[in-house]
Structure formats: C-alpha cells, structure tokens
Amino acid sequence: MDLEMNLNAPHSMGTTIIGVTYNGGVVLGADSRTSTGMYVANRASDKITQLTDNVYVCRSGSAADSQLVSDYVRYFLHQHTIQLGQSATSKVAANLIRLLSYNNKNMLETGLIVGGWDKYEGGKIYAIPLGGTLIEQPFAIG
C-alpha cells in the first residue's frame, strides 16, 4: 500500500453541496473541508460564493476551476447590472456558468449548484455538473 502523499496534486474539494427550494426561497449548504488526496489543505473553506445580492453558487470539484468560473460569472453579472440597470436572475447566472462549463468541458473539473431568488420566478435551483449540462430542479445534491 502506497502511503506517500502527492502534495503537488491539484486541490480537490471532495465536497458535499446541496440546494433546496421552499415556499419562500432557497437554502444552500456545503461542507467546509478542502483536501488534496489524503491531506486536508483547509478545514474552514467557504464553498458557497455570492454572485449577486440574490444569487449564490455552491462549488465542488477542483477548487481552482470552481473559483475561476465563479469569479468570471460574478464579473459578467456585475456588467449585466450596470448595462441593464437591474440585477440578473438566477437563471441568467446559471446559463453563464453552463456556457463556461460546456465550452471548457475538457479542461474544467467542477460541478456547481446555483441558487437564488428573483421577483419574476421566485426561488430556483440549477445544477451544472461536469460537462456543462443545466438542470433545473427543486433540489440538487453534488
């Protein structure tokens, strides 16, 4: 049995993330451990990222990939708000993540759950697994 740890391996979150809709909105949850193989790199990692005032994303998979996708989407949504004068919906955020994930599916190792509330559709949950498929569900686990 090989007990050597490869400390140069990419950080993998080995994550549990969940999103659930209810009558008044959305609840998102995630564990807080980031690991590289058997080595725990961070026991207090924040895997839920705010994209807009009402839209958040739960990140799993490669920490670097999921942070990069979240940062790009947050930037695009900020530009959307400036240009249109109103906040983007959770569906817009989920579609941006889907486009980035699908167009880079051979390079990204991340699965995401987008959850948010808007005045048009209420609370929504969207799962975007590896490969960039967009799935709207009342709940999602990743």
C-alpha positions in Angstrom: 0.0 0.0 0.0 1.4 3.4 -1.0 1.1 5.9 1.8 3.0 8.7 0.1 1.1 11.9 -0.4 1.5 13.9 -3.6 1.4 17.4 -2.2 1.7 18.8 -5.7 -1.6 17.2 -6.8 -4.4 19.7 -7.6 -6.7 20.6 -4.7 -9.9 18.6 -4.9 -12.7 19.6 -2.5 -14.2 16.1 -2.1 -17.2 18.1 -1.4 -20.8 17.7 -0.4 -23.1 20.6 -1.6 -26.8 20.9 -1.6 -29.5 23.3 -2.6 -33.2 23.2 -1.8 -36.2 25.4 -2.7 -39.0 26.0 -0.4 -42.2 28.2 -0.5 -40.3 31.4 0.4 -36.9 30.9 -1.3 -33.8 28.8 -1.4 -31.5 27.1 1.1 -27.9 26.3 0.1 -25.4 24.2 2.1 -21.8 22.9 1.8 -19.2 21.2 3.9 -16.0 23.2 4.7 -13.1 20.8 4.1 -10.7 21.1 1.1 -8.3 18.2 0.5 -5.5 17.0 -1.7 -5.7 13.3 -1.7 -5.5 12.2 1.9 -4.1 15.6 3.0 -6.6 18.1 4.3 -5.4 21.5 2.9 -8.1 23.6 4.7 -10.7 22.7 7.3 -12.6 26.0 7.0 -13.1 26.6 3.3 -16.0 28.6 2.1 -17.6 26.8 -0.8 -20.7 29.0 -1.2 -19.9 32.1 -3.2 -22.1 35.2 -3.7 -22.6 36.1 -7.3 -25.2 38.9 -6.9 -27.3 40.1 -4.0 -29.8 37.3 -4.5 -27.8 34.6 -6.3 -25.2 32.3 -4.8 -23.3 29.3 -6.2 -22.1 26.1 -4.3 -18.8 24.9 -5.7 -17.4 21.4 -5.8 -14.5 19.6 -7.7 -11.3 21.4 -8.4 -11.0 24.5 -6.1 -9.1 26.5 -8.7 -11.6 25.7 -11.5 -14.7 26.5 -9.5 -13.2 29.7 -8.1 -12.2 30.9 -11.6 -15.7 30.1 -13.0 -17.3 31.9 -10.0 -15.1 35.0 -10.5 -15.8 35.2 -14.2 -19.6 34.9 -13.7 -19.6 37.4 -10.9 -17.8 39.9 -13.2 -20.2 39.2 -16.1 -23.2 39.6 -13.8 -21.8 42.9 -12.5 -21.5 44.2 -16.1 -25.1 43.0 -16.7 -26.4 45.0 -13.8 -24.5 48.1 -15.0 -25.7 47.8 -18.6 -29.3 46.9 -17.9 -29.9 48.7 -14.6 -31.3 45.7 -12.8 -29.9 42.6 -11.1 -29.5 39.4 -13.1 -31.8 36.5 -12.3 -30.6 33.1 -11.1 -31.4 31.7 -14.5 -29.0 34.2 -16.2 -26.3 33.2 -13.7 -26.9 29.5 -14.2 -26.8 29.9 -18.0 -23.5 31.8 -17.8 -22.0 29.0 -15.7 -23.4 26.4 -18.1 -21.8 28.2 -21.1 -18.4 28.4 -19.4 -18.6 24.8 -18.2 -19.7 23.4 -21.5 -17.2 25.4 -23.6 -14.4 24.3 -21.4 -15.6 20.8 -20.5 -12.3 19.1 -21.5 -10.4 21.4 -19.1 -12.7 22.0 -16.1 -13.2 19.6 -13.2 -16.0 21.3 -11.3 -19.7 20.8 -10.6 -21.8 23.7 -9.3 -25.2 24.4 -7.9 -26.7 27.8 -8.5 -29.5 29.0 -6.2 -31.2 32.3 -6.0 -34.4 34.3 -5.7 -35.8 36.9 -8.0 -39.1 38.7 -8.3 -40.0 37.1 -11.6 -39.7 33.4 -10.8 -39.1 33.2 -7.0 -36.6 30.7 -5.6 -34.8 28.5 -8.2 -32.1 25.8 -8.0 -29.9 24.9 -11.0 -27.4 22.1 -11.1 -24.5 22.3 -13.5 -22.5 19.0 -13.3 -19.2 18.2 -15.1 -19.7 18.8 -18.8 -21.9 21.8 -18.5 -25.5 20.4 -18.5 -28.0 22.8 -17.0 -30.7 21.0 -14.8 -33.4 23.0 -13.0 -34.7 21.1 -10.0 -36.5 21.8 -6.7 -33.4 20.4 -5.0 -29.9 19.4 -6.1 -27.1 17.4 -4.4 -23.5 17.4 -5.6 
